[in-house]
Amino acid sequence: MQPTAHAFPENARAALADARLRKALGTMKSGFQGNRAAAIARMPEWEELREEGRRIKDHVLAHLDVYLERFEARVVANGGHVHWARTAAEAREAVLAICRQAGARSVTKGKSMVTEEIGLTPFLEQHGLQTVETDLGEYIIQLRREPPSHIIAPAVHLTRDQVAESFRRAHGGLDPGRPLEEARDLTDEARAVLRRKFLEADVGITGANFLVAETGSTVIVTNEGNGDLTQSLPRVHVVVASLEKVVPTLEDVSTILRLLARSATGQEFTSYTTFSTGPRRPGDPDGPEEFHVVLVDNGRSALLGTESQEVLRCIRCSACINHCPIYAAVGGHAYGWIVPGPIGAALTPGLLGLEEARHLPNASTFCGRCEAVCPMKIPLPKIMRHWREKEHAAALSPTSYRYGLGAWAWLARRPSLYRTGAALAARLLGRLGRDRGRLVRLPFADGWTDWRDLPAPEGKTFFQLYAEGRRPNSPGDVR
């Protein structure tokens, strides 16, 4: 995918004007948020489990080389092959070489964010391999030649009517009068089309939610079963995974799995949790003849030891995305790269660079919901603030913003002057808005007042109340 993160302001404006997108995003909030809340309410040890998950991932990141080498040794001992890829290009070439060695003509793929990141599907198609996404959401957006807009629900930006339009256009050999109004109609048609692809495939490619150093296993969690068919029916199974997916033991996988599904869809466990450990062994009834793992760095190792390292704890559950008011307003495509929402705003600048992705850390209200719901306790607002500081230091932010911030900093370093100015400003604004109790226009704040009124200040300032020993939010205080 060609990144367009640099155009986030323009992308966001276009998204806000898209009525169909508004309708599609409107159905997302209640489902994901409500299901997660209900699942967590049934688990009294939730916070202890989050802390254990954080500890596991921090330990791995501190000893990443050890666990990756241990994982590689176990894969090889099980009869598999490991390929190391420093860049997206190296990863694509490694997968292509495996397909060519196998004499492949057709490839099936399970849902994988890292293969989207490296642009694997269009690359294989350009080299003559018929490549089909088998996750329903990924299949839909492949037909539409669009990138995913969400980590676990790639087609959440589409309405049912849009999906039906895509199916009628792509499945030309079927009865044009067939009903496609209901979700069951769409899933039945996709199942029938994809079944043939599963049976014809020479190579199956999946991602991995976890890589287990103890056993050399790869783990995928799905709700459709397409991942199992993708990795068990073809002669060759290729796993493409980023480095940070490794965990030490099967017990660690079990711990994090208890966090993953509840945070993602509100399920206690997904419908399918599948462990793959090497190629088919003598006596196995099915499975691939070859097993390959392509380990992708693509900028992640450069984050180790930096202020952004904690972003590598992410288990791609999408909880932060599902609770983000910015994502809910503009959708995933506005972010201009594969990983949207708060996790994308924290990760993308580290992988693509600030010049490309500097707008993303600013696409946040810093309400803190993303950190509050993250099962791995990633301090997403702190990481976004770090990128904002980097942006300011590199003089990438607008000149007016930098001078304005400099003026505010000069004033803030002089407390008496700051408090006097704040009190005067509060009184002035209070008088300007006394008739309505709000301000409909305000110089230098048109980004706010273009869309909503600004409540007029009333009563005393925070500092005045604090000096009096009263809490600003106590009953009787006028705010």
Buried (B, 14 or more C-beta within 10 A) or exposed (E): BEBBBBBBEEBBEBBBEBEEBEEBBEEBEEBBBEBBEEBBEEBEEBEEBBEBBBEBBBBBBEBBEEBBEBBBEBBBEBBBBBBBBEEBEBBBBBBBEBBEEBEBEBBBBBBBBBBBBBBBBEBBBEEEBBBBBBBBBBBBBBBBEBBBBBBBBBBBBBBBEBBBBBBBEBBEEBEEEEEBEEEEBBEEBBEEBBEEBBEBBBBBBBBBBBBBBBBBBBBBBBBBEBBBBBBBBBBBBBBBBBBBBBBBBBEBBEBBBBBBBBBBBBBEEBEBBBEBBBBBEEEEEEBBEBBBBBBBBBBBBEBBEEBBBBBBBBBBBBBBBBBBEBBBBBBBBBBBBBBBBBBBBBBBBBBBEBEBBBBBBBBBEBBEBBBEBBBBBBBBBBBBBBBBEBBBEEEEBEEEEBEEEEEEEEEEEEEEEBBEEBBEEBEEBBEBBEEEEEBEEBEEEEEEBEEEBBEBBBEBBEBBBEEEEEEBEEEEBEE
